[in-house]
Amino acid sequence: MKNLGDMMKQVQAMQERMAEMQAKLEQASVTGQSGGGLVKVTLNGKGAMTGLVIDPSLMSPEEKEILEDLIVAAHADAKSKSEAMMAEEMKSVTGGLPLPPGMKLPF
């Protein structure tokens, strides 16, 4: 039963680290860009868009379609960076607890 007790302590510690990580992610931000920096999208660690910067040179009716594509591309870039940041944080949280292959946290 000692192993079960140790495992429960590890789970409790992991839960505490997970709560800390979630709070940290809410404060973190990542910026993705496209068009050589003409469009920038900022997301928080939870993936919510918190900012959008568009270079004034793209503000003409003729550039509408290009602008739309650049916004989508910048968002995808920021989302990718956000997911990478979250994966890195998860490694530090689950480092001491052996999880079955394919199991993802949070549940």
N, C-alpha and C positions, 0 to 999 in steps of 0.2 A: 504493500500500500504506500510505501514511501515514494515510489516513482509517481504515483497518481497525485500525491500531495505536492511534489515538486512541479509536476505539470500544471496543476491548478494555480500555483504561484506564478509560473511563467505566463499563463493565460491572463491572469489578473494584471501583471506588469505590462503585457502587450496591450490590454485594453486601455490602460492609463496612457501608454505611449501613443496609441491610436487617437485618443481624445486630444492629446497635445498636438499631434500631427494635423488633425482636422482644423484646429484653431490656427495653426501656423499657415496652412494652405489658404484659409480665408483671407489672411493678410498678404500672402504672396501674389505677385503678378508677373505675367509674361507678355511680351509684345512680339507679334508676328508682323511681317511686312511683305509687300509685293510691289512690283513695278519699280524696283530699285529704291524703295523707301518712299514712293509717292503715296502709298496707302499703308497705314499702320493700325493694327487692332490690338487692344490690350484686354487680356482676360485675367480674372482672378484664379486662384488655385483650384476652384471648384468648377471652372469652365464658363462662368458668366462673363459676358462682355462688359467691361467697365470703361472702355475708351475707344474712340475712333478718330484718327487724324487723316485728313485728305488734303493733299497738296492743292492749292488754288488753281494750278494749271489744268487740273482735271475737271473744273467746274463749268464746262460748256456743254450745251445740249448735244453736240456732236460726239462728245466723249462719254455719254451716258452708259452705253453698253460696256465699254472698256472699264469704266469706273466700277460698275456692278461686278464684273469679273475679278477685278483687283481686290475688291472688298472680300469676296468669297475666298480668294487665294490667301489673303492676309489672315483671315479668320482660321483657315485650315492650318496655316503655319503656326499661329499662336496656339491652337488646340493641340497640335502635335507636341509643341514645347511644354504645354501644361501637362499632358499625359506623361511625358518623359520625366518631368519634375515629380509628379505623383508616384510614378514607379520607383524612382530613386528613394523617395521618402518611405515607401512601403518596405523597401529592402531593409532600411534601418529599424523599422518597427518590428518586423517579423524575424530579424536576424537570429535570435536565440531560440526560436520555436520551430521545430521541424513540421512543416505543413505537407499534406499529401500533394503529389504532383497535380497541377491544374486547379488547385483550390485558390480562389482569389478573395482578397479582403478589400474593403469591407464586404460582409456577407450579403 
